[in-house]
Amino acid sequence: MVAIALMFIILLGACQNKQKQSFEVVTTNSILYDITKNIAGDQVKIHNIVPIGQDPHEYEVKPKDIEAISKSDLIIYNGLNLETGNGWFNNALKQANKKINSKEVVAASQSVEKIYLENGKNDDKKVDPHAWLSIDNGVKYAKTIANALIEKDPKHKSIYEQNLKTYTKKLEQLSNQYKNKFNDIDDKHKILITSEGAFKYFSRDYHLNHQYIWEINTEKQGTPEQMKRIIDYIKHHDVKSLYVESSVDKRSMNALSEQTHLPIHGEVYTDSIGKKGTKADSYYNMMKHNITVIHDGMK
């Protein structure tokens, strides 16, 4: 009986040690989750906060998220005021006794060249957060995440480095493959109109003219003033198609299509990857899908 009890204690201790040794990471959205998963592989347990298809600008944190944050060894967030705009991320960190300026909380966007909102030049509270919509920035995200993983979990450094090399090569090949994708489109037709103005980084890469109904999801959406502005723009330009995002309310874009008689060419992905089995179910597939759909709608 004593031997059995002793063995139970040993096994229990081994299980507890195993649990303590597991490396846990939290990501704030599905895009960061996918990039992190590609680098971390099976070495870490990853908890993602904002589910696929939901808006990371505004989110109501669940108790399970607070628990995951409190137990995590590393927290990866986008930065550029995406999660902190309405305070949900800061509040979550506070509840979990974590600090945003600590080494365990890492902004994936820290090395990108910022683009500011129309009225926010050099104001970091008015920066466009959608930097991942540039594949080149996606590579920078991956490198930042890999460095954070290595710093916090150095014993798996070689695995993270190899996974990073494989993943960034894949992204760079995609970037190079589509670098000149829009060269066959007449300049006057290189107009990308979406609900939210999330494609500034994307448009910079492909030399497109990006227009939108509202600039960022944290502001009022589809107001009469916003609709009038974009309708007036369309009247004076040779726009081929409209595009609607997977994670926004589609009513404003549907109304714009009806009023301008322009087709909605397809659905694009901005704040979230697509659900499993869709053409955008990873960051890589999402970017490939966006480029293809946007290009085809401009022909």
N, C-alpha and C positions, 0 to 999 in steps of 0.2 A: 504493500500500500504506500509506504514511504517512497519507494522507488518510482512508483507511478506518479505520485505528487511531484517529486523532484523533476521527472521528465516533463511534466506539464508546465512547470515553472520555466524550465530551460526553453521549451518550444514557444511559450508565451513571450519570453524575453527576446527570442530570435525574431518573432513576428514584429514586436515593437521596434526592434532595431532596424528591421527592414523598412518599416513605415517611416521611421525617422530619416533613413538614408535616401528615401525617394525624393526626387527634385521636382518641385511644383511651381508651375508658371501660370499666371493669369494674363489673358489678353482682353482688350476692351471691345474688339469687334471681329467679325468673321474673316476679314481680309488679313488682319494681323495674326489671327489664329492659323490661317492657312500658310502664311509665310513662315511663321515660327515652327509649325509642324514639319515643313519641308526641311528645315535645318536641324531641329531637335530629334526628329525621328521618334523612336520608341524610348528614348533615354529619359524623357520627362512626362509628367502628367500635366496636361494643359486644360485649364478651365476658361472658357470664353464667356464674356458677360453679355453683350448685346447679341441676341440670336440672329440667325440669317433672315434677311428681309426686313429687319427693323432699323430705325433711324438712330445712329449713335450720337447725334447732336443732342437729343433729348431722350432720356431713358429713366425708368423707375427701377432702381436697384432692388433685387430680391434678397431675402435673408441668406440664401445659398451663395450669393455673390459675395456678401460680406464675409461669410465663413471662409470661402476660398481665398479671398484677398488676405485675410488675417493669417492663414496657414502658408501662404505662398512664399517662395524664396525669391521670386522675380515677377515684377508686374510690368507688362509692356503696353503702353498706350500710344496713340498716334501723336498727340501734341498739336501744336499750331491752333490751339483753342478749340479743337473739335469736341473733346469731352468736358472741357472746363467752361465752355461758353455759358451754360445755364447752371453749372455747379454740381451736377450729379456725381461726377467722378471725385471731386474734392470731398464731397460729403461721404462718399463710400470709403475713401481712404481714412477719413477721420474716424468713422465708425469702427474701422478695422485696426485702428492705432498705427497707421502707416503715414509716412510723410512724402509728399510729391517730390521734394528735393533730395531724397535719400538715394543711395546707390542701388537699392533694390527696385526703384521705380524709374523706368527708362522710356524716354520718348523716341519712338522709332524714326521720327522725322528730323531728328536733331541736325543732320548734315545736309539737308536739302536747301536749295535756294528758294526763298519765300516769294510768293506772289500775294499781293495785298488786295483787299476788297476795294471797290471803286472809290469809296470815301475814306479809306484808312491807310494812306501811304505812311509806311514806317511805324505804324501803330500795331504792336503785337496782339492787341485785343481785336484787331480787325484784319487779321491775316486769313487768307484762304486755306482751309485745312486739307483740301483734297489732293495732296501732293502725290499720293499713291497712283493717281490716274495718269502719271507719267511712268512708263516702264523703267526708264533710267533711275527715277526716284525709288521705284520698287526694289531695284538692285541695292540702292543705298540703305533702304529699310532693312533688307536682308543682312547686309554687312553689320549694321548697328545691332541688330538682334543677335547675330552670331557672336559678336564681341561681348555682349552682355551675358550670354549663356556661358561663354568661356571664362569670363571673370568670376561668375558665381559658381560654376561647376567645372573647374579646370581638369578634373580627372577624365572628362570626356572631350577634351579639346580636339583631339585628332578626328573624332567622329564629326563634331560640329564643323570643323574646317573642311573636311571632305564633302559633307553635305552642302555646305555653303558654295563650294567650288562647282559642284554639279548643278545646283539650283540656279546660281547666277549665270552660269554658262547658258542654261536653257532660256532664261529671261533675256540675256544679251542677244542670243540668236533670234528670238522673237522680235526684239527691237530693231535689229539690223535687217531682218526679213521685210519689215513693214516701214522702214525708214522713209522710203520714197513712194509709199502707197498712194498718196493723194496727188502725185504729180500729174496724173491723167485727168484731174478735175480742173475745170476752168476756175480761175481765181474768184470770179463773181458768184460762183456756186459753192464756194468753200465756207458756207454759213451753217453753223451748228446751233440749233435752237432746242433747248431743253427746259424743263420746269425750273429746276434749281441751277444756278450758275456754277456747277461743280467741275466743269471741264476746262478751266483756265490752264492748268498744267498740261493737259492733253493737247489743247489747242496750240499752246506754245510749241510743243514738239512737232506738230504736223502743220503748222502755219495756217490755222483755221481762224475764222472770225466767229467767236463764241457770243451768242446772245441767249437771253433767258427771260422767264416771267418774273421770278424773284431771284435775288442773288445768293441767299443762303437760307437753309431751312429754319434757322432760329428766328427769322423775321416773319412778318405777315405774308401769307401766301395767296396769290391769285386775287389781289385787291383790284378794284376798278382802275386805279391809277396804273398799276403794273400791267394790266391787260391792255389798257389804252396805249401805253408806251410800246409794247412789243407788237401790237397790231399796226401802229403807225410805222414802225421799223419795217415790217414785212411788206407794207404797201409800197415802200420806196426801194425795195431790194428784190433780187431774183432768187427767192428761196425755193428750194426743191421739195424739202420734206421737214417734218417735225419729228422729235424723238422724246419718248417718255421714259422716266427712270423706274426701275423695279420697286424702289422703296419709298416712293412718294404717292400722295393722293393724286389720282389721274384726272380728276374732274376739271381742273384748270386747263390742262393740255387738251382734253377732249373738247372743251368749250372753244379754245383757240383754234383748233382744227376746223370746227364747225363754222366759226366766224370768218376764217381766212380761206376756207376751201382747200387747205393744204393737207395732204395725207400724213398720218403718223406712221413713219416708215417701220419703226420697230422699237423694241424695248432695250434700253441700255442699263448697265449696272454701275452704280457709283458708290454708295455707302455700304454695300454688302455684296458678297459673292452670291451666286444662285444656289438653290437647293440641290442636293445630291441628285445626279442624273440629268441635270440641265446642261446647256452648252456653256454655262458660266459658273460651274460648281467648284472652281478654284481661282486663285488670283491670276494665274497664267491663262486659263480658259476665259476668264472674264475680260481680260485685256484683249485677247485675240478676237473674242466675240464683239466687243465694242468697236474695235477698229474696222472689222468687216462690215458690221451693220451700218455704221456711220458713213463709211465710204460708199457703200452701195446706194444709200439714200441720197447721195449728192450727184449721182450720175444723171 
